[in-house]
Amino acid sequence: MALRRLFQAALAAVVLTAAVPASAQQVLKVGSTPTGIPFTFLDTKTNTIQGIMVDLITGIGKEAGFQVQIEPMQFSTLVPSLTSSKIDIISAAMFATAARKEVIDFSDAVYTYGEGLVVPKTDAKNYASQEDLKGETVGAQVGTAFVDALKKTGLFSEVKVYDTIPDILRDVNAGRLKAGFADYPILAYNLKQGNFAEVRLVDSYKPVTVGTVAIGVRKSDTELLAKINASLSKLKASGAIAKILERWGQKPDAS
């Protein structure tokens, strides 16, 4: 009788285990920004964060066996939110800089690009470098690699810091700011949509701060990082990442 009860208990455990996997999948909180289109942005129709990095982390989760819960937040709060365990992953237009690598770990490279330069459309000058704007007031987004890089040049009378890229575009659009520096793909996408009609993206400008976007995790989450990198590798090999980039108007070989 004892043996039968033991067998029945074991059988019940097997049945229970078989029924659980789909519902017991780990859910990880992912920090993304509502203003980084096409990487991440708030879709007002669905009131959800969408974009390249959302599609990517969702695909990685499916491949690696975890679900994602997207948490919208300002760019400057992403790293503090990760280190304080308010979120588990950062998936946004964030460069894997040396300074950030001292605080968190990053996945393998996702996408590489540099800063773009925007000026009022009435300004027809073909700016080629930052030296061409010496003595002017320029703007950049708080928390990005561009702010410190611009300040360190000592070229500008002031580097204004803005909460979001649309804030920069609004001031350039209104003629309140001589020039703005921000993620080239985000600037290009915003202007392609017909937003900020009085702003021009300077094609002649050559970026200085070129970086690689990657997915961020806590330094203690080595197992999670390994899963993310393994999934990234598979998605690259299958062409899935190229399709995600293409969907959002970006070229896979951008550099």
C-alpha positions in Angstrom: 0.0 0.0 0.0 2.8 2.4 0.9 4.5 1.7 -2.4 1.2 2.3 -4.3 0.7 5.7 -2.5 4.3 6.6 -3.4 3.7 5.7 -7.0 0.4 7.7 -7.1 2.1 10.7 -5.5 4.9 10.6 -8.1 2.4 10.3 -10.9 0.5 13.3 -9.7 3.7 15.3 -9.5 4.5 14.4 -13.1 1.0 15.4 -14.3 1.2 18.7 -12.3 4.6 19.5 -13.7 3.5 18.8 -17.2 0.5 21.2 -16.8 2.6 24.1 -15.4 5.3 25.1 -17.9 3.3 27.5 -20.1 1.9 29.4 -17.1 5.0 29.3 -14.9 7.3 31.0 -17.4 9.5 33.7 -15.7 8.3 37.2 -16.3 11.1 39.8 -16.4 10.5 43.6 -16.1 12.1 45.5 -19.0 12.9 49.2 -18.9 12.2 51.1 -22.1 11.6 54.8 -22.9 8.5 56.4 -24.4 10.3 58.9 -26.6 13.1 57.0 -28.5 11.2 56.2 -31.8 12.0 54.0 -33.7 13.9 52.1 -30.9 11.2 52.6 -28.2 8.2 54.9 -28.1 4.7 55.2 -26.6 2.1 54.1 -29.1 -0.9 56.3 -28.1 -3.4 54.0 -29.9 -2.5 51.0 -27.7 -1.0 52.9 -24.8 2.0 50.5 -24.9 5.7 50.9 -25.6 6.6 49.7 -29.1 9.7 49.8 -31.3 12.9 48.0 -32.4 14.1 47.2 -28.9 10.7 46.0 -27.7 10.4 43.7 -30.7 13.9 42.5 -30.1 13.6 41.7 -26.3 10.2 40.1 -26.9 11.8 37.8 -29.6 14.8 37.1 -27.3 12.4 36.2 -24.5 10.5 33.7 -26.7 13.8 32.1 -27.7 15.2 32.1 -24.2 12.0 31.0 -22.4 10.9 34.1 -20.5 8.1 36.6 -20.8 8.7 40.3 -20.8 6.8 43.1 -19.0 7.7 46.5 -20.5 8.1 49.3 -18.0 8.1 52.8 -19.5 10.5 55.3 -17.9 12.7 58.3 -18.7 16.1 57.4 -20.2 18.1 58.9 -17.3 16.3 56.5 -14.8 17.1 53.3 -16.7 20.4 52.4 -15.1 19.4 53.4 -11.5 16.1 51.3 -11.9 18.1 48.3 -13.0 20.7 48.5 -10.3 18.0 48.9 -7.6 16.1 45.9 -9.0 13.0 47.9 -10.1 13.6 46.3 -13.5 15.5 43.3 -14.7 16.6 44.3 -18.2 17.2 47.5 -20.1 16.1 47.4 -23.8 16.3 50.9 -25.2 18.5 53.1 -27.4 21.4 52.9 -24.9 25.1 52.8 -25.9 27.2 50.3 -24.1 29.8 52.9 -23.0 32.8 52.3 -20.8 31.3 54.3 -18.0 28.1 52.3 -18.0 30.0 49.0 -18.2 31.5 49.8 -14.8 27.9 49.7 -13.4 26.0 47.2 -15.5 26.7 44.5 -18.0 25.7 44.6 -21.7 24.8 42.0 -24.3 26.6 41.5 -27.6 26.1 44.4 -30.1 22.6 45.0 -31.5 23.1 48.2 -33.6 25.8 50.8 -34.2 25.4 54.5 -35.0 26.5 58.0 -34.0 24.9 61.4 -33.2 23.0 63.4 -35.7 22.9 67.2 -35.9 19.7 69.2 -36.4 19.4 72.9 -37.0 16.6 75.2 -38.0 15.6 74.8 -41.7 16.4 78.5 -42.2 20.1 77.6 -41.4 21.4 76.3 -44.8 25.1 76.0 -43.7 26.7 72.6 -44.5 28.1 71.8 -41.0 30.8 69.1 -41.2 32.0 69.0 -37.6 31.3 70.3 -34.2 34.0 73.0 -34.7 31.6 74.7 -37.2 29.4 75.5 -34.2 32.1 76.9 -31.9 30.7 79.4 -29.5 27.1 78.5 -30.0 24.4 77.1 -27.6 23.6 73.5 -28.5 21.3 70.8 -26.9 21.5 67.1 -26.0 19.5 64.6 -24.1 20.1 64.0 -20.4 21.8 60.7 -19.6 23.1 60.1 -23.1 26.8 59.7 -24.1 26.5 62.9 -26.2 26.2 65.3 -23.2 29.6 64.7 -21.7 31.3 64.4 -25.1 29.9 67.8 -26.1 30.9 69.5 -22.9 34.4 68.0 -22.9 35.1 69.7 -26.3 35.0 73.1 -24.7 33.7 74.4 -28.0 30.2 75.6 -27.0 29.0 78.6 -25.0 26.5 76.2 -23.4 25.3 72.6 -23.7 21.6 72.6 -22.8 20.4 69.4 -21.3 16.9 68.2 -22.3 14.7 65.4 -20.9 13.7 64.0 -24.3 14.7 64.2 -27.9 11.4 65.7 -28.9 12.1 68.5 -26.4 15.3 69.3 -28.3 13.5 69.2 -31.7 10.8 71.5 -30.4 13.3 74.2 -29.3 15.2 73.9 -32.7 11.8 74.0 -34.5 10.8 77.2 -32.6 14.2 78.8 -33.2 15.1 78.8 -29.5 18.1 76.6 -30.0 20.9 77.0 -32.5 21.5 73.2 -32.9 20.7 69.9 -31.3 22.7 66.6 -31.1 21.0 63.2 -30.6 20.7 59.6 -31.8 20.8 59.8 -35.6 18.2 57.1 -36.3 15.7 58.7 -33.8 16.1 62.2 -35.3 15.8 60.8 -38.8 12.6 58.8 -38.0 11.0 61.8 -36.3 11.6 64.1 -39.2 10.6 61.5 -41.7 7.2 61.4 -40.1 6.7 65.0 -40.9 7.1 66.2 -37.4 9.0 69.5 -36.6 8.6 71.0 -40.1 11.1 73.8 -39.4 14.0 71.4 -38.5 16.7 70.1 -40.8 18.9 67.0 -40.3 22.4 68.0 -41.5 23.5 65.4 -44.0 27.1 66.8 -44.2 27.8 66.4 -40.5 30.2 63.5 -39.5 29.4 62.0 -36.1 32.1 62.0 -33.4 30.5 59.8 -30.7 29.8 56.5 -32.4 28.5 53.8 -30.1 26.8 50.4 -30.0 23.3 49.8 -28.7 23.1 46.7 -26.5 20.8 45.2 -23.9 21.6 45.9 -20.2 21.5 43.6 -17.2 22.8 43.6 -13.6 26.3 42.4 -13.2 25.1 39.6 -10.9 22.8 38.2 -13.7 25.4 36.3 -15.6 23.1 33.4 -16.4 20.5 35.8 -17.8 23.2 37.6 -19.9 24.3 34.2 -21.3 20.7 33.4 -22.3 20.2 36.8 -24.0 23.5 36.5 -26.0 22.6 33.0 -27.1 19.2 34.1 -28.3 20.7 37.2 -30.0 23.1 35.0 -31.9 20.2 32.7 -33.1 18.0 35.7 -34.1 20.9 37.2 -36.1 21.7 34.0 -37.8 18.0 33.5 -38.8 17.7 37.0 -40.2 15.0 37.9 -37.5 17.0 41.0 -36.3 17.4 42.3 -39.8 13.6 42.0 -40.3 12.9 43.9 -37.1 15.3 46.7 -38.2 13.8 46.8 -41.7 10.3 47.0 -40.2 11.3 50.2 -38.5 13.1 51.7 -41.5 16.7 50.9 -40.3 19.4 49.2 -42.3 21.0 46.2 -40.6 24.5 47.2 -41.7 24.3 50.8 -40.2 27.5 51.9 -38.6 
